[in-house]
Amino acid sequence: MIERLVSHIPAEKNFRAIRYYGFLSNRKRGEALPLVYDLLDQEEPVEPKPLNYAQMMHIDPYKCILCGGRMCFVKMEMGLKGHELVALRKATIREKRRLRYSL
């Protein structure tokens, strides 16, 4: 039993393993995999649909908080970047300290 496990350990330092071979190779997978599922009497796995923000958070970001109606997206404005916010905050703190000690 251990010999079977050891046979999977690469012997050479620069050994390159083949990940997919045969019906799982990229070239053959599209045509051969449905046949494999038919022979094994299995259903092909269904790709899950990607979730959007509203489904993930269980809240609709376009729902108006006042009337409950549906809002439409008009535009997006980018704010300051993280390092710009930190620099602005440090400058504000310096200015407050300067004003406090100048009195």
Biopython code that builds the backbone (N, CA, C, O; Angstrom):
import numpy as np
from Bio.PDB.StructureBuilder import StructureBuilder

atoms = [
    (1, "MET", "N", (0.824, -1.191, 0.000)),
    (1, "MET", "CA", (0.000, 0.000, 0.000)),
    (1, "MET", "C", (0.871, 1.260, 0.000)),
    (1, "MET", "O", (0.590, 2.215, -0.725)),
    (2, "ILE", "N", (1.918, 1.257, 0.807)),
    (2, "ILE", "CA", (2.795, 2.423, 0.879)),
    (2, "ILE", "C", (3.530, 2.614, -0.437)),
    (2, "ILE", "O", (3.812, 3.748, -0.825)),
    (3, "GLU", "N", (3.847, 1.525, -1.132)),
    (3, "GLU", "CA", (4.527, 1.635, -2.423)),
    (3, "GLU", "C", (3.668, 2.394, -3.427)),
    (3, "GLU", "O", (4.187, 3.161, -4.237)),
    (4, "ARG", "N", (2.362, 2.183, -3.374)),
    (4, "ARG", "CA", (1.468, 2.892, -4.290)),
    (4, "ARG", "C", (1.450, 4.385, -3.979)),
    (4, "ARG", "O", (1.375, 5.213, -4.887)),
    (5, "LEU", "N", (1.520, 4.724, -2.703)),
    (5, "LEU", "CA", (1.550, 6.135, -2.333)),
    (5, "LEU", "C", (2.881, 6.777, -2.691)),
    (5, "LEU", "O", (2.915, 7.908, -3.177)),
    (6, "VAL", "N", (3.965, 6.070, -2.457)),
    (6, "VAL", "CA", (5.299, 6.600, -2.739)),
    (6, "VAL", "C", (5.501, 6.797, -4.235)),
    (6, "VAL", "O", (6.277, 7.662, -4.642)),
    (7, "SER", "N", (4.825, 6.020, -5.048)),
    (7, "SER", "CA", (4.989, 6.159, -6.499)),
    (7, "SER", "C", (4.495, 7.514, -7.005)),
    (7, "SER", "O", (4.862, 7.930, -8.104)),
    (8, "HIS", "N", (3.675, 8.203, -6.226)),
    (8, "HIS", "CA", (3.172, 9.517, -6.626)),
    (8, "HIS", "C", (4.096, 10.657, -6.203)),
    (8, "HIS", "O", (3.871, 11.803, -6.591)),
    (9, "ILE", "N", (5.108, 10.368, -5.433)),
    (9, "ILE", "CA", (6.068, 11.395, -5.017)),
    (9, "ILE", "C", (7.101, 11.556, -6.125)),
    (9, "ILE", "O", (7.724, 10.575, -6.533)),
    (10, "PRO", "N", (7.295, 12.792, -6.625)),
    (10, "PRO", "CA", (8.270, 12.979, -7.699)),
    (10, "PRO", "C", (9.687, 12.664, -7.229)),
    (10, "PRO", "O", (10.100, 13.073, -6.144)),
    (11, "ALA", "N", (10.423, 11.928, -8.065)),
    (11, "ALA", "CA", (11.780, 11.500, -7.707)),
    (11, "ALA", "C", (12.807, 12.577, -8.037)),
    (11, "ALA", "O", (13.760, 12.778, -7.284)),
    (12, "GLU", "N", (12.621, 13.263, -9.146)),
    (12, "GLU", "CA", (13.591, 14.269, -9.567)),
    (12, "GLU", "C", (13.210, 15.637, -9.020)),
    (12, "GLU", "O", (12.048, 15.901, -8.710)),
    (13, "LYS", "N", (14.209, 16.496, -8.909)),
    (13, "LYS", "CA", (13.967, 17.831, -8.378)),
    (13, "LYS", "C", (13.125, 18.667, -9.347)),
    (13, "LYS", "O", (12.226, 19.387, -8.912)),
    (14, "ASN", "N", (13.397, 18.585, -10.622)),
    (14, "ASN", "CA", (12.696, 19.386, -11.622)),
    (14, "ASN", "C", (11.576, 18.604, -12.298)),
    (14, "ASN", "O", (11.268, 18.845, -13.466)),
    (15, "PHE", "N", (10.971, 17.682, -11.583)),
    (15, "PHE", "CA", (9.896, 16.866, -12.144)),
    (15, "PHE", "C", (8.671, 17.735, -12.392)),
    (15, "PHE", "O", (8.294, 18.541, -11.541)),
    (16, "ARG", "N", (8.050, 17.571, -13.554)),
    (16, "ARG", "CA", (6.857, 18.333, -13.909)),
    (16, "ARG", "C", (5.683, 17.374, -14.021)),
    (16, "ARG", "O", (5.664, 16.510, -14.898)),
    (17, "ALA", "N", (4.721, 17.519, -13.154)),
    (17, "ALA", "CA", (3.560, 16.629, -13.150)),
    (17, "ALA", "C", (2.544, 17.107, -14.186)),
    (17, "ALA", "O", (2.430, 18.301, -14.460)),
    (18, "ILE", "N", (1.825, 16.171, -14.742)),
    (18, "ILE", "CA", (0.756, 16.486, -15.686)),
    (18, "ILE", "C", (-0.541, 16.525, -14.896)),
    (18, "ILE", "O", (-0.938, 15.530, -14.288)),
    (19, "ARG", "N", (-1.188, 17.656, -14.907)),
    (19, "ARG", "CA", (-2.385, 17.803, -14.091)),
    (19, "ARG", "C", (-3.571, 17.075, -14.703)),
    (19, "ARG", "O", (-4.201, 16.258, -14.032)),
    (20, "TYR", "N", (-3.882, 17.346, -15.932)),
    (20, "TYR", "CA", (-5.039, 16.731, -16.575)),
    (20, "TYR", "C", (-4.569, 15.951, -17.790)),
    (20, "TYR", "O", (-3.851, 16.477, -18.640)),
    (21, "TYR", "N", (-4.973, 14.708, -17.864)),
    (21, "TYR", "CA", (-4.558, 13.834, -18.951)),
    (21, "TYR", "C", (-5.770, 13.023, -19.388)),
    (21, "TYR", "O", (-6.629, 12.705, -18.565)),
    (22, "GLY", "N", (-5.850, 12.691, -20.647)),
    (22, "GLY", "CA", (-6.957, 11.865, -21.145)),
    (22, "GLY", "C", (-8.212, 12.695, -21.334)),
    (22, "GLY", "O", (-8.167, 13.772, -21.928)),
    (23, "PHE", "N", (-9.340, 12.193, -20.826)),
    (23, "PHE", "CA", (-10.604, 12.897, -21.060)),
    (23, "PHE", "C", (-10.713, 14.182, -20.230)),
    (23, "PHE", "O", (-11.626, 14.974, -20.464)),
    (24, "LEU", "N", (-9.818, 14.410, -19.278)),
    (24, "LEU", "CA", (-9.835, 15.652, -18.511)),
    (24, "LEU", "C", (-8.901, 16.717, -19.076)),
    (24, "LEU", "O", (-8.823, 17.815, -18.527)),
    (25, "SER", "N", (-8.190, 16.414, -20.166)),
    (25, "SER", "CA", (-7.322, 17.424, -20.765)),
    (25, "SER", "C", (-8.184, 18.536, -21.350)),
    (25, "SER", "O", (-9.338, 18.311, -21.715)),
    (26, "ASN", "N", (-7.621, 19.726, -21.434)),
    (26, "ASN", "CA", (-8.393, 20.876, -21.902)),
    (26, "ASN", "C", (-8.966, 20.665, -23.294)),
    (26, "ASN", "O", (-10.077, 21.109, -23.583)),
    (27, "ARG", "N", (-8.232, 20.004, -24.140)),
    (27, "ARG", "CA", (-8.660, 19.815, -25.516)),
    (27, "ARG", "C", (-9.853, 18.865, -25.608)),
    (27, "ARG", "O", (-10.750, 19.078, -26.424)),
    (28, "LYS", "N", (-9.871, 17.828, -24.786)),
    (28, "LYS", "CA", (-10.896, 16.787, -24.880)),
    (28, "LYS", "C", (-12.058, 16.967, -23.908)),
    (28, "LYS", "O", (-13.104, 16.344, -24.087)),
    (29, "ARG", "N", (-11.902, 17.790, -22.902)),
    (29, "ARG", "CA", (-12.890, 17.846, -21.833)),
    (29, "ARG", "C", (-14.290, 18.199, -22.332)),
    (29, "ARG", "O", (-15.271, 17.602, -21.890)),
    (30, "GLY", "N", (-14.391, 19.151, -23.237)),
    (30, "GLY", "CA", (-15.696, 19.591, -23.702)),
    (30, "GLY", "C", (-16.472, 18.530, -24.440)),
    (30, "GLY", "O", (-17.699, 18.481, -24.345)),
    (31, "GLU", "N", (-15.784, 17.683, -25.171)),
    (31, "GLU", "CA", (-16.492, 16.657, -25.935)),
    (31, "GLU", "C", (-16.602, 15.331, -25.195)),
    (31, "GLU", "O", (-17.577, 14.608, -25.401)),
    (32, "ALA", "N", (-15.650, 14.985, -24.350)),
    (32, "ALA", "CA", (-15.644, 13.668, -23.711)),
    (32, "ALA", "C", (-16.360, 13.645, -22.367)),
    (32, "ALA", "O", (-16.909, 12.611, -21.989)),
    (33, "LEU", "N", (-16.369, 14.744, -21.644)),
    (33, "LEU", "CA", (-16.962, 14.732, -20.314)),
    (33, "LEU", "C", (-18.465, 14.458, -20.327)),
    (33, "LEU", "O", (-18.931, 13.721, -19.458)),
    (34, "PRO", "N", (-19.257, 15.004, -21.260)),
    (34, "PRO", "CA", (-20.673, 14.617, -21.303)),
    (34, "PRO", "C", (-20.869, 13.120, -21.538)),
    (34, "PRO", "O", (-21.811, 12.534, -21.005)),
    (35, "LEU", "N", (-20.000, 12.497, -22.324)),
    (35, "LEU", "CA", (-20.097, 11.050, -22.533)),
    (35, "LEU", "C", (-19.808, 10.289, -21.245)),
    (35, "LEU", "O", (-20.445, 9.273, -20.966)),
    (36, "VAL", "N", (-18.859, 10.772, -20.466)),
    (36, "VAL", "CA", (-18.533, 10.126, -19.194)),
    (36, "VAL", "C", (-19.723, 10.210, -18.246)),
    (36, "VAL", "O", (-20.052, 9.232, -17.575)),
    (37, "TYR", "N", (-20.373, 11.375, -18.188)),
    (37, "TYR", "CA", (-21.551, 11.507, -17.331)),
    (37, "TYR", "C", (-22.667, 10.566, -17.781)),
    (37, "TYR", "O", (-23.354, 9.979, -16.946)),
    (38, "ASP", "N", (-22.853, 10.417, -19.094)),
    (38, "ASP", "CA", (-23.879, 9.493, -19.597)),
    (38, "ASP", "C", (-23.557, 8.053, -19.228)),
    (38, "ASP", "O", (-24.446, 7.310, -18.812)),
    (39, "LEU", "N", (-22.303, 7.650, -19.373)),
    (39, "LEU", "CA", (-21.921, 6.273, -19.057)),
    (39, "LEU", "C", (-22.053, 5.968, -17.568)),
    (39, "LEU", "O", (-22.350, 4.834, -17.190)),
    (40, "LEU", "N", (-21.834, 6.964, -16.729)),
    (40, "LEU", "CA", (-21.943, 6.764, -15.283)),
    (40, "LEU", "C", (-23.338, 7.056, -14.748)),
    (40, "LEU", "O", (-23.566, 6.980, -13.541)),
    (41, "ASP", "N", (-24.273, 7.388, -15.633)),
    (41, "ASP", "CA", (-25.651, 7.742, -15.254)),
    (41, "ASP", "C", (-25.682, 8.864, -14.218)),
    (41, "ASP", "O", (-26.417, 8.799, -13.233)),
    (42, "GLN", "N", (-24.875, 9.886, -14.460)),
    (42, "GLN", "CA", (-24.839, 11.046, -13.581)),
    (42, "GLN", "C", (-25.295, 12.272, -14.356)),
    (42, "GLN", "O", (-25.196, 12.328, -15.581)),
    (43, "GLU", "N", (-25.797, 13.250, -13.614)),
    (43, "GLU", "CA", (-26.161, 14.519, -14.237)),
    (43, "GLU", "C", (-24.947, 15.445, -14.221)),
    (43, "GLU", "O", (-24.144, 15.425, -13.288)),
    (44, "GLU", "N", (-24.831, 16.246, -15.260)),
    (44, "GLU", "CA", (-23.731, 17.211, -15.300)),
    (44, "GLU", "C", (-23.966, 18.269, -14.234)),
    (44, "GLU", "O", (-25.095, 18.726, -14.055)),
    (45, "PRO", "N", (-22.911, 18.666, -13.521)),
    (45, "PRO", "CA", (-23.098, 19.693, -12.489)),
    (45, "PRO", "C", (-23.485, 21.022, -13.128)),
    (45, "PRO", "O", (-22.976, 21.399, -14.184)),
    (46, "VAL", "N", (-24.387, 21.709, -12.469)),
    (46, "VAL", "CA", (-24.872, 22.994, -12.969)),
    (46, "VAL", "C", (-24.015, 24.097, -12.364)),
    (46, "VAL", "O", (-23.793, 24.128, -11.154)),
    (47, "GLU", "N", (-23.538, 24.996, -13.208)),
    (47, "GLU", "CA", (-22.745, 26.131, -12.735)),
    (47, "GLU", "C", (-23.661, 27.071, -11.954)),
    (47, "GLU", "O", (-24.695, 27.486, -12.477)),
    (48, "PRO", "N", (-23.308, 27.414, -10.720)),
    (48, "PRO", "CA", (-24.151, 28.344, -9.968)),
    (48, "PRO", "C", (-24.062, 29.744, -10.558)),
    (48, "PRO", "O", (-23.003, 30.183, -11.007)),
    (49, "LYS", "N", (-25.199, 30.433, -10.547)),
    (49, "LYS", "CA", (-25.219, 31.795, -11.056)),
    (49, "LYS", "C", (-24.521, 32.702, -10.046)),
    (49, "LYS", "O", (-24.730, 32.562, -8.841)),
    (50, "PRO", "N", (-23.702, 33.623, -10.522)),
    (50, "PRO", "CA", (-23.041, 34.533, -9.583)),
    (50, "PRO", "C", (-24.070, 35.443, -8.911)),
    (50, "PRO", "O", (-25.018, 35.905, -9.547)),
    (51, "LEU", "N", (-23.869, 35.688, -7.631)),
    (51, "LEU", "CA", (-24.787, 36.529, -6.875)),
    (51, "LEU", "C", (-24.451, 37.995, -7.088)),
    (51, "LEU", "O", (-23.285, 38.363, -7.230)),
    (52, "ASN", "N", (-25.481, 38.826, -7.110)),
    (52, "ASN", "CA", (-25.231, 40.261, -7.165)),
    (52, "ASN", "C", (-25.261, 40.818, -5.742)),
    (52, "ASN", "O", (-25.480, 40.074, -4.786)),
    (53, "TYR", "N", (-25.047, 42.093, -5.605)),
    (53, "TYR", "CA", (-24.939, 42.716, -4.284)),
    (53, "TYR", "C", (-26.223, 42.546, -3.481)),
    (53, "TYR", "O", (-26.176, 42.229, -2.293)),
    (54, "ALA", "N", (-27.367, 42.756, -4.124)),
    (54, "ALA", "CA", (-28.644, 42.674, -3.419)),
    (54, "ALA", "C", (-28.898, 41.268, -2.892)),
    (54, "ALA", "O", (-29.433, 41.116, -1.794)),
    (55, "GLN", "N", (-28.529, 40.238, -3.646)),
    (55, "GLN", "CA", (-28.740, 38.866, -3.195)),
    (55, "GLN", "C", (-27.762, 38.497, -2.084)),
    (55, "GLN", "O", (-28.124, 37.766, -1.161)),
    (56, "MET", "N", (-26.532, 38.990, -2.161)),
    (56, "MET", "CA", (-25.540, 38.665, -1.137)),
    (56, "MET", "C", (-25.868, 39.318, 0.198)),
    (56, "MET", "O", (-25.775, 38.677, 1.245)),
    (57, "MET", "N", (-26.247, 40.578, 0.165)),
    (57, "MET", "CA", (-26.475, 41.332, 1.396)),
    (57, "MET", "C", (-27.929, 41.301, 1.856)),
    (57, "MET", "O", (-28.254, 41.833, 2.917)),
    (58, "HIS", "N", (-28.801, 40.687, 1.070)),
    (58, "HIS", "CA", (-30.234, 40.607, 1.381)),
    (58, "HIS", "C", (-30.837, 41.996, 1.577)),
    (58, "HIS", "O", (-31.703, 42.197, 2.430)),
    (59, "ILE", "N", (-30.370, 42.940, 0.782)),
    (59, "ILE", "CA", (-30.898, 44.296, 0.811)),
    (59, "ILE", "C", (-30.754, 44.875, -0.594)),
    (59, "ILE", "O", (-29.761, 44.618, -1.274)),
    (60, "ASP", "N", (-31.730, 45.645, -1.023)),
    (60, "ASP", "CA", (-31.688, 46.239, -2.355)),
    (60, "ASP", "C", (-31.098, 47.642, -2.248)),
    (60, "ASP", "O", (-31.719, 48.513, -1.639)),
    (61, "PRO", "N", (-29.919, 47.890, -2.818)),
    (61, "PRO", "CA", (-29.322, 49.223, -2.700)),
    (61, "PRO", "C", (-30.074, 50.287, -3.494)),
    (61, "PRO", "O", (-29.865, 51.479, -3.270)),
    (62, "TYR", "N", (-30.933, 49.886, -4.405)),
    (62, "TYR", "CA", (-31.681, 50.845, -5.216)),
    (62, "TYR", "C", (-33.054, 51.161, -4.634)),
    (62, "TYR", "O", (-33.810, 51.917, -5.243)),
    (63, "LYS", "N", (-33.395, 50.610, -3.484)),
    (63, "LYS", "CA", (-34.688, 50.882, -2.876)),
    (63, "LYS", "C", (-34.590, 52.180, -2.084)),
    (63, "LYS", "O", (-33.702, 52.339, -1.247)),
    (64, "CYS", "N", (-35.507, 53.106, -2.350)),
    (64, "CYS", "CA", (-35.512, 54.398, -1.669)),
    (64, "CYS", "C", (-35.902, 54.192, -0.207)),
    (64, "CYS", "O", (-36.856, 53.471, 0.088)),
    (65, "ILE", "N", (-35.163, 54.827, 0.711)),
    (65, "ILE", "CA", (-35.459, 54.658, 2.128)),
    (65, "ILE", "C", (-36.657, 55.503, 2.560)),
    (65, "ILE", "O", (-37.207, 55.286, 3.639)),
    (66, "LEU", "N", (-37.064, 56.457, 1.731)),
    (66, "LEU", "CA", (-38.189, 57.316, 2.088)),
    (66, "LEU", "C", (-39.517, 56.771, 1.578)),
    (66, "LEU", "O", (-40.458, 56.594, 2.352)),
    (67, "CYS", "N", (-39.594, 56.503, 0.266)),
    (67, "CYS", "CA", (-40.872, 56.085, -0.319)),
    (67, "CYS", "C", (-40.924, 54.600, -0.649)),
    (67, "CYS", "O", (-42.008, 54.069, -0.891)),
    (68, "GLY", "N", (-39.791, 53.922, -0.666)),
    (68, "GLY", "CA", (-39.772, 52.502, -1.001)),
    (68, "GLY", "C", (-39.743, 52.237, -2.491)),
    (68, "GLY", "O", (-39.746, 51.080, -2.912)),
    (69, "GLY", "N", (-39.715, 53.295, -3.304)),
    (69, "GLY", "CA", (-39.662, 53.133, -4.757)),
    (69, "GLY", "C", (-38.278, 52.706, -5.219)),
    (69, "GLY", "O", (-37.339, 52.606, -4.430)),
    (70, "ARG", "N", (-38.180, 52.462, -6.494)),
    (70, "ARG", "CA", (-36.910, 52.005, -7.070)),
    (70, "ARG", "C", (-36.149, 53.209, -7.628)),
    (70, "ARG", "O", (-36.665, 53.937, -8.476)),
    (71, "MET", "N", (-34.917, 53.414, -7.144)),
    (71, "MET", "CA", (-34.077, 54.496, -7.649)),
    (71, "MET", "C", (-33.270, 53.989, -8.836)),
    (71, "MET", "O", (-33.065, 52.784, -8.982)),
    (72, "CYS", "N", (-32.813, 54.902, -9.681)),
    (72, "CYS", "CA", (-31.966, 54.503, -10.803)),
    (72, "CYS", "C", (-30.572, 55.103, -10.594)),
    (72, "CYS", "O", (-30.422, 56.201, -10.058)),
    (73, "PHE", "N", (-29.575, 54.364, -11.027)),
    (73, "PHE", "CA", (-28.184, 54.780, -10.877)),
    (73, "PHE", "C", (-27.882, 55.857, -11.902)),
    (73, "PHE", "O", (-28.091, 55.649, -13.097)),
    (74, "VAL", "N", (-27.392, 57.008, -11.451)),
    (74, "VAL", "CA", (-27.105, 58.125, -12.343)),
    (74, "VAL", "C", (-25.611, 58.269, -12.571)),
    (74, "VAL", "O", (-25.160, 58.292, -13.716)),
    (75, "LYS", "N", (-24.831, 58.366, -11.493)),
    (75, "LYS", "CA", (-23.388, 58.480, -11.648)),
    (75, "LYS", "C", (-22.695, 58.100, -10.348)),
    (75, "LYS", "O", (-23.324, 57.969, -9.298)),
    (76, "MET", "N", (-21.399, 57.929, -10.446)),
    (76, "MET", "CA", (-20.592, 57.586, -9.287)),
    (76, "MET", "C", (-19.419, 58.551, -9.235)),
    (76, "MET", "O", (-18.750, 58.784, -10.242)),
    (77, "GLU", "N", (-19.179, 59.101, -8.075)),
    (77, "GLU", "CA", (-18.041, 59.996, -7.894)),
    (77, "GLU", "C", (-17.058, 59.330, -6.953)),
    (77, "GLU", "O", (-17.436, 58.821, -5.898)),
    (78, "MET", "N", (-15.817, 59.339, -7.338)),
    (78, "MET", "CA", (-14.780, 58.737, -6.510)),
    (78, "MET", "C", (-14.314, 59.751, -5.477)),
    (78, "MET", "O", (-14.162, 60.935, -5.776)),
    (79, "GLY", "N", (-14.093, 59.281, -4.281)),
    (79, "GLY", "CA", (-13.583, 60.130, -3.211)),
    (79, "GLY", "C", (-12.067, 60.081, -3.177)),
    (79, "GLY", "O", (-11.413, 59.663, -4.133)),
    (80, "LEU", "N", (-11.534, 60.514, -2.061)),
    (80, "LEU", "CA", (-10.087, 60.502, -1.888)),
    (80, "LEU", "C", (-9.595, 59.075, -1.678)),
    (80, "LEU", "O", (-10.334, 58.213, -1.201)),
    (81, "LYS", "N", (-8.361, 58.843, -2.033)),
    (81, "LYS", "CA", (-7.743, 57.537, -1.807)),
    (81, "LYS", "C", (-7.312, 57.442, -0.346)),
    (81, "LYS", "O", (-7.292, 58.442, 0.371)),
    (82, "GLY", "N", (-6.969, 56.234, 0.084)),
    (82, "GLY", "CA", (-6.623, 56.001, 1.480)),
    (82, "GLY", "C", (-5.482, 56.860, 1.975)),
    (82, "GLY", "O", (-5.581, 57.467, 3.042)),
    (83, "HIS", "N", (-4.389, 56.922, 1.213)),
    (83, "HIS", "CA", (-3.239, 57.717, 1.662)),
    (83, "HIS", "C", (-3.564, 59.210, 1.657)),
    (83, "HIS", "O", (-3.000, 59.963, 2.451)),
    (84, "GLU", "N", (-4.469, 59.653, 0.772)),
    (84, "GLU", "CA", (-4.866, 61.058, 0.757)),
    (84, "GLU", "C", (-5.716, 61.392, 1.986)),
    (84, "GLU", "O", (-5.590, 62.474, 2.560)),
    (85, "LEU", "N", (-6.586, 60.452, 2.387)),
    (85, "LEU", "CA", (-7.391, 60.664, 3.587)),
    (85, "LEU", "C", (-6.515, 60.751, 4.835)),
    (85, "LEU", "O", (-6.750, 61.588, 5.706)),
    (86, "VAL", "N", (-5.511, 59.889, 4.916)),
    (86, "VAL", "CA", (-4.602, 59.912, 6.068)),
    (86, "VAL", "C", (-3.838, 61.225, 6.107)),
    (86, "VAL", "O", (-3.705, 61.828, 7.172)),
    (87, "ALA", "N", (-3.334, 61.677, 4.967)),
    (87, "ALA", "CA", (-2.591, 62.943, 4.918)),
    (87, "ALA", "C", (-3.490, 64.117, 5.301)),
    (87, "ALA", "O", (-3.058, 65.019, 6.019)),
    (88, "LEU", "N", (-4.733, 64.110, 4.829)),
    (88, "LEU", "CA", (-5.670, 65.177, 5.163)),
    (88, "LEU", "C", (-5.978, 65.180, 6.656)),
    (88, "LEU", "O", (-6.045, 66.239, 7.280)),
    (89, "ARG", "N", (-6.166, 63.999, 7.221)),
    (89, "ARG", "CA", (-6.458, 63.895, 8.660)),
    (89, "ARG", "C", (-5.272, 64.370, 9.500)),
    (89, "ARG", "O", (-5.459, 65.066, 10.498)),
    (90, "LYS", "N", (-4.059, 63.999, 9.102)),
    (90, "LYS", "CA", (-2.866, 64.442, 9.835)),
    (90, "LYS", "C", (-2.713, 65.957, 9.764)),
    (90, "LYS", "O", (-2.345, 66.595, 10.750)),
    (91, "ALA", "N", (-2.993, 66.528, 8.604)),
    (91, "ALA", "CA", (-2.901, 67.983, 8.459)),
    (91, "ALA", "C", (-3.937, 68.673, 9.336)),
    (91, "ALA", "O", (-3.648, 69.713, 9.928)),
    (92, "THR", "N", (-5.126, 68.118, 9.429)),
    (92, "THR", "CA", (-6.174, 68.697, 10.271)),
    (92, "THR", "C", (-5.774, 68.641, 11.739)),
    (92, "THR", "O", (-5.973, 69.605, 12.478)),
    (93, "ILE", "N", (-5.209, 67.510, 12.161)),
    (93, "ILE", "CA", (-4.769, 67.366, 13.554)),
    (93, "ILE", "C", (-3.661, 68.367, 13.863)),
    (93, "ILE", "O", (-3.672, 68.993, 14.923)),
    (94, "ARG", "N", (-2.699, 68.525, 12.943)),
    (94, "ARG", "CA", (-1.614, 69.486, 13.147)),
    (94, "ARG", "C", (-2.164, 70.910, 13.284)),
    (94, "ARG", "O", (-1.718, 71.682, 14.132)),
    (95, "GLU", "N", (-3.132, 71.237, 12.441)),
    (95, "GLU", "CA", (-3.716, 72.581, 12.475)),
    (95, "GLU", "C", (-4.460, 72.816, 13.786)),
    (95, "GLU", "O", (-4.374, 73.906, 14.352)),
    (96, "LYS", "N", (-5.189, 71.815, 14.279)),
    (96, "LYS", "CA", (-5.901, 71.957, 15.552)),
    (96, "LYS", "C", (-4.923, 72.128, 16.706)),
    (96, "LYS", "O", (-5.158, 72.945, 17.597)),
    (97, "ARG", "N", (-3.836, 71.372, 16.705)),
    (97, "ARG", "CA", (-2.828, 71.501, 17.758)),
    (97, "ARG", "C", (-2.165, 72.874, 17.713)),
    (97, "ARG", "O", (-1.911, 73.483, 18.752)),
    (98, "ARG", "N", (-1.888, 73.352, 16.511)),
    (98, "ARG", "CA", (-1.256, 74.668, 16.363)),
    (98, "ARG", "C", (-2.165, 75.757, 16.914)),
    (98, "ARG", "O", (-1.709, 76.663, 17.612)),
    (99, "LEU", "N", (-3.469, 75.663, 16.595)),
    (99, "LEU", "CA", (-4.409, 76.669, 17.076)),
    (99, "LEU", "C", (-4.595, 76.582, 18.588)),
    (99, "LEU", "O", (-4.758, 77.606, 19.251)),
    (100, "ARG", "N", (-4.571, 75.371, 19.137)),
    (100, "ARG", "CA", (-4.763, 75.199, 20.574)),
    (100, "ARG", "C", (-3.601, 75.801, 21.358)),
    (100, "ARG", "O", (-3.817, 76.466, 22.371)),
    (101, "TYR", "N", (-2.376, 75.575, 20.900)),
    (101, "TYR", "CA", (-1.206, 76.041, 21.644)),
    (101, "TYR", "C", (-0.832, 77.485, 21.324)),
    (101, "TYR", "O", (0.006, 78.067, 22.013)),
    (102, "SER", "N", (-1.431, 78.068, 20.302)),
    (102, "SER", "CA", (-1.103, 79.454, 19.968)),
    (102, "SER", "C", (-1.882, 80.430, 20.832)),
    (102, "SER", "O", (-1.546, 81.613, 20.881)),
    (103, "LEU", "N", (-2.919, 79.955, 21.515)),
    (103, "LEU", "CA", (-3.714, 80.853, 22.362)),
    (103, "LEU", "C", (-3.036, 81.103, 23.631)),
    (103, "LEU", "O", (-3.553, 81.837, 24.473)),
]
sb = StructureBuilder()
sb.init_structure("model")
sb.init_model(0)
sb.init_chain("A")
sb.init_seg("    ")
for serial, (resi, resn, name, xyz) in enumerate(atoms, 1):
    if name == "N":
        sb.init_residue(resn, " ", resi, " ")
    sb.init_atom(name, np.array(xyz, "f"), 0.0, 1.0, " ", f" {name:<3s}", serial, name[0])
structure = sb.get_structure()
